Amino acid sequence: MKALRYYGARDIRHESMDDPTPQSDRDAIIQVDACSICGSDLHIYHGHGFSEDIGFCVGHEAVGEVVEVGRGVHRLKVGQKVMIPAAVGCGACRSCLAGVVNTCENNLSGCYGLSTRLQGSQAEAVRVPAADANAVAIPEGVSTEQALMMTDALATAWFGARQADIRPGASVGVIGLGPIGLMVVESAFVMGAHVVYAIDPVAERRAIAQDLGAIALHPDEAAARIKEDTHGKRLDCVVEVVGADATVDMALRLVRVRGTVSVIGVQQSRRFPFPLERAFAGGLTFRVGTCSVPEELPALFPLVASGRLKPERYISHRLPLSQGAEAYRLFEAREAGALKMVLTPD
């Protein structure tokens, strides 16, 4: 099959690799209908990956059709359309059965496309381990592109907003307006936010946030504007979606006393100077971590099917898989309005 393979910093190649095959009778093989590039894929693209492996297939967001199932798979059928959440678990422990695969009690949690351990989904086909738990049927009323956005991006956005304790009437800040950040803005309003400040240096992304109803600000003006608007009290909730020390620090400076900061930007920082004294004195709630997609889907399916959340609106490019290297380049450079890049096998 053809797939996008990683060979080093900014070296993604569209190449042949072995077709995926079942490694257990609980596995399924999914023929990919569409896959997408996540902002966290840029960590790998920049050479700051999660392993030293090369030549592996990247990507962790995909939807497709079941083409093969092992005899231990009972919930999926050949021909069924499914979404493949970004991370997997053993599918049998209490945590996995509750949808919280990132705390798998058998230590089998993992993410597609980070190493050779679990090949990625930016390919013509992908192996799904423990498929009854790690592939999800696309429900009626949800389109292929909507389902694709729920395999990671929308679920992460909803998780980030939920972890920020957003309640009706809340004032909210969102730092970073890539696709996930924009979906946090949208989610915050669905959760009842009174006002949302959307912060990003890219004017085009601020314009999208403004269209969603947010007050869009450049990072250089955000602190002063929010201080003025809140009479110095700052914000109830702040969601950081970048994954940089500077933006986490900004989030901590924008939140009020007894407020909540939710950090969902992918972190690789080992020496962040956390202001523990100020957080203690202010009664701050600080949450950081990754989303378990299956845990969020029960809330998201009806919101998407009813049109209250419209994740497909953030897709900026639809390209063939063979143009994957160019898609990564555009996405990194934010050229041509690049926001969410969707790839389909040629």
Disulfide bonds with the S-S distance in Angstrom:
none
